[in-house]
């Protein structure tokens, strides 16, 4: 697979990187503030910060001190399942995913953000701690390319990955979830992650999946264990209507539970899509 950064539009890259640098919600629980120490209470201090255990133990009133965690940690949660290999035209979902992931990964590195990654299918295939450094970044992307070019044939599970994120108690991160899955994770898991992090879900599609129109696919096709005649205009229109509702319901859940949502496919300009998305979030 040809690395997308061989053909990168440097002007577009700089624009996306610049917008990404200031695109970080601090409205989640904790607001990027980490516990630092305790000190004795002074008149005018916020009583909600009183450390009752320390106060009871010492007989004096103490409050918790906090320091702002100014360093933005970025975690990429990337779907490398079998369905990413699908493509109805010259470009597969895998290639769209590679372009989006590479652009975001290098943009965050451009902003000197420490990066980490989880690659998942029906299990967590590989994880990388959040660290800085070009060698770390190269290792992530090199292994990503290796996984995509491998011959594994596994389905992916969003349910699993959000359960694992909760188990690891990930918080105060900018999390990008890149997947084509329509399986929504348990709401309590997603809400917990979105409340404690800035969670951005990027849906990767092939246009055929939403329209049943593709350069290389005609006639009877199988979608979610249902056979559909894509040449039957009435059935195709019914499918498009149902699919649009399914996508809107998915997007609505993401937003309702505190996340952000963006859908991209091979027909879209990735730079423009990400630029407009981050611009809107400012």
C-alpha positions in Angstrom: 0.0 0.0 0.0 1.4 3.4 -1.0 1.8 5.6 2.0 -0.6 8.5 1.7 2.0 11.0 3.0 4.0 10.5 -0.2 1.3 12.5 -1.9 0.3 14.8 1.0 -1.0 18.2 0.3 1.3 20.1 2.7 -1.0 23.2 2.7 -4.0 21.2 3.7 -2.0 19.2 6.2 -0.9 22.4 7.9 -4.5 23.7 8.0 -5.8 20.5 9.6 -2.9 20.4 12.1 -3.5 24.0 13.1 -7.1 23.4 13.7 -6.4 20.2 15.6 -4.0 22.0 17.9 -6.9 24.0 19.4 -9.6 21.4 19.1 -9.8 19.9 22.5 -12.9 20.0 24.7 -12.3 20.5 28.4 -15.9 20.2 29.4 -15.5 16.5 30.4 -15.3 15.4 34.0 -12.1 16.8 35.5 -11.6 19.4 32.8 -7.9 18.3 32.4 -7.3 19.1 36.1 -5.3 16.5 38.1 -5.0 16.1 41.9 -1.7 17.4 43.1 -1.6 17.6 46.9 -3.4 18.9 50.0 -3.0 22.1 52.0 -4.7 23.6 55.0 -8.0 25.4 54.4 -7.9 29.2 54.0 -10.9 31.6 54.2 -12.4 31.9 50.7 -11.4 28.4 49.5 -14.1 26.3 47.8 -15.6 24.0 50.4 -16.3 21.4 47.8 -12.5 20.8 47.6 -12.3 19.8 51.3 -10.5 16.5 51.9 -12.7 15.1 54.6 -10.6 12.0 55.3 -7.4 14.1 55.8 -9.3 16.6 57.9 -10.7 13.9 60.1 -7.3 12.3 60.5 -5.5 15.4 61.5 -8.1 17.4 63.3 -7.5 20.4 60.9 -9.4 21.3 57.7 -7.5 20.5 54.5 -8.5 21.0 50.9 -7.3 19.2 47.8 -4.9 21.0 45.5 -5.2 20.6 41.7 -3.0 21.3 38.8 -4.0 21.7 35.2 -2.8 18.9 33.0 -1.8 21.0 30.0 -0.4 18.2 27.9 -3.0 16.7 25.6 -2.8 13.0 25.3 -4.1 11.5 22.1 -5.3 7.9 21.8 -6.2 6.3 18.4 -8.6 3.4 18.6 -8.5 1.8 15.1 -10.6 -0.9 13.6 -8.5 -3.3 11.6 -11.2 -5.9 11.0 -12.0 -7.8 7.8 -14.8 -5.5 6.6 -12.2 -2.7 6.1 -11.0 -4.6 3.1 -14.2 -3.9 1.2 -14.3 -1.5 -1.8 -16.8 -1.0 -4.5 -14.5 1.3 -6.6 -10.8 1.9 -6.9 -10.4 2.8 -3.2 -11.1 0.4 -0.3 -12.3 1.4 3.1 -8.9 0.3 4.3 -7.2 2.9 2.1 -9.6 5.6 3.4 -8.9 4.5 7.0 -5.1 4.7 6.3 -5.4 8.2 4.9 -7.5 9.5 7.9 -5.4 7.8 10.5 -2.1 8.9 9.0 -3.3 12.5 8.7 -4.5 12.7 12.3 -1.5 10.8 13.7 1.0 13.1 12.0 -1.1 16.2 12.7 -1.1 15.5 16.4 2.7 14.8 16.3 3.1 18.1 14.5 1.5 19.7 17.6 3.9 17.8 19.9 1.1 15.7 21.4 2.0 12.4 22.9 0.2 9.6 21.0 -0.9 6.1 21.7 -2.9 3.6 19.7 -5.1 0.5 20.1 -5.7 -1.7 17.0 -8.7 -4.0 17.4 -10.8 -6.7 15.7 -12.8 -9.1 17.9 -9.9 -8.7 20.3 -7.4 -5.9 21.1 -4.6 -6.8 18.6 -2.0 -4.4 19.7 -1.7 -1.4 22.1 0.9 1.4 22.4 1.4 3.6 25.4 0.9 7.3 25.0 4.4 8.7 24.3 6.1 11.4 22.4 8.8 10.9 19.8 9.1 10.3 16.1 10.4 6.7 16.5 7.3 5.9 18.6 5.1 7.4 15.9 6.9 5.5 13.1 6.5 2.3 15.0 2.8 2.8 15.4 2.3 3.5 11.7 4.6 0.8 10.6 2.8 -1.9 12.6 -0.5 -0.5 11.4 0.6 -1.0 7.8 1.7 -4.5 8.6 -1.6 -5.4 10.2 -3.6 -4.1 7.2 -1.4 -6.0 4.7 -1.7 -9.2 6.7 -4.0 -12.1 5.8 -6.1 -12.1 9.0 -9.9 -12.5 8.6 -11.6 -11.3 11.8 -14.7 -9.3 12.5 -14.5 -6.4 14.8 -16.3 -5.5 18.1 -17.0 -2.0 19.3 -18.6 -3.5 22.4 -15.3 -5.2 23.4 -13.1 -2.1 22.8 -15.3 0.3 24.8 -15.5 -2.3 27.6 -11.7 -2.4 27.6 -11.4 1.4 27.6 -13.5 1.5 30.7 -11.5 -1.3 32.4 -8.3 0.7 31.8 -10.0 3.8 33.2 -8.8 6.0 30.4 -9.5 9.7 31.1 -8.4 13.2 30.1 -7.5 12.0 26.6 -8.5 13.1 23.1 -9.7 9.7 21.7 -10.3 9.1 18.0 -12.3 5.9 17.3 -12.0 4.9 13.6 -14.4 2.1 12.6 -17.0 1.0 10.0 -19.0 -0.9 12.6 -22.7 -0.3 13.1 -22.6 -2.2 16.4 -23.2 0.4 19.1 -21.3 -0.3 22.3 -23.2 -0.4 25.6 -24.4 3.1 26.4 -23.0 3.1 29.9 -19.5 2.3 28.5 -19.7 5.0 25.8 -21.1 7.6 28.2 -18.4 6.9 30.8 -15.6 7.3 28.2 -17.2 10.5 26.7 -17.7 12.1 30.1 -14.0 11.6 31.0 -12.5 12.2 27.6 -13.0 14.1 24.4 -14.2 11.2 22.3 -14.5 11.6 18.5 -16.1 8.8 16.5 -15.1 8.7 12.8 -17.2 6.3 10.7 -15.4 5.0 7.7 -17.7 3.8 4.8 -17.8 2.8 1.2 -20.5 4.7 -0.7 -22.0 1.4 -1.8 -22.9 0.5 1.8 -25.2 3.5 2.0 -26.5 3.6 -1.6 -26.1 0.1 -3.2 -24.4 1.8 -6.1 -20.9 0.7 -6.9 -18.6 0.4 -10.0 -17.8 -3.2 -9.5 -21.0 -4.6 -7.9 -24.3 -5.3 -9.7 -27.3 -7.5 -9.1 -28.0 -9.6 -6.0 -25.9 -8.6 -3.0 -25.9 -9.6 0.6 -26.2 -7.0 3.4 -26.5 -8.0 7.0 -27.6 -11.5 6.1 -30.4 -10.1 3.8 -30.2 -10.6 0.0 -31.1 -7.5 -1.9 -31.4 -7.0 -5.7 -29.5 -3.7 -6.2 -31.0 -3.4 -9.7 -34.6 -3.3 -8.2 -35.1 0.5 -7.9 -37.9 0.2 -5.3 -36.0 -2.2 -3.1 -32.9 0.0 -3.4 -34.8 3.1 -2.3 -36.3 1.2 0.6 -32.8 0.1 1.7 -31.4 3.7 1.4 -34.2 5.0 3.5 -33.7 2.4 6.2 -29.9 2.8 6.1 -30.1 6.6 6.4 -32.3 6.2 9.6 -29.9 3.7 11.0 -27.0 6.0 10.4 -28.8 9.0 11.9 -29.8 6.9 15.0 -26.1 6.0 15.4 -24.9 9.6 15.1 -27.7 10.8 17.4 -26.6 8.3 20.1 -23.0 9.4 19.9 -23.9 13.1 20.3 -26.5 12.4 23.1 -23.9 10.5 25.1 -21.3 13.3 24.8 -19.2 12.3 21.9 -18.6 13.9 18.5 -19.3 12.3 15.1 -17.9 12.4 11.6 -18.7 10.1 8.6 -16.2 9.8 5.8 -16.1 7.6 2.6 -13.9 7.2 -0.4 -15.8 9.8 -2.4 -15.0 12.6 0.1 -11.9 14.8 0.3 -10.4 13.7 3.6 -8.6 17.0 4.2 -11.7 19.1 3.6 -13.9 16.8 5.7 -11.6 16.9 8.7 -10.9 20.6 8.3 -14.6 21.5 8.3 -15.3 19.1 11.2 -12.6 20.7 13.4 -13.6 24.2 12.3 -17.2 23.6 13.4 -16.0 22.3 16.8 -14.0 25.5 17.5 
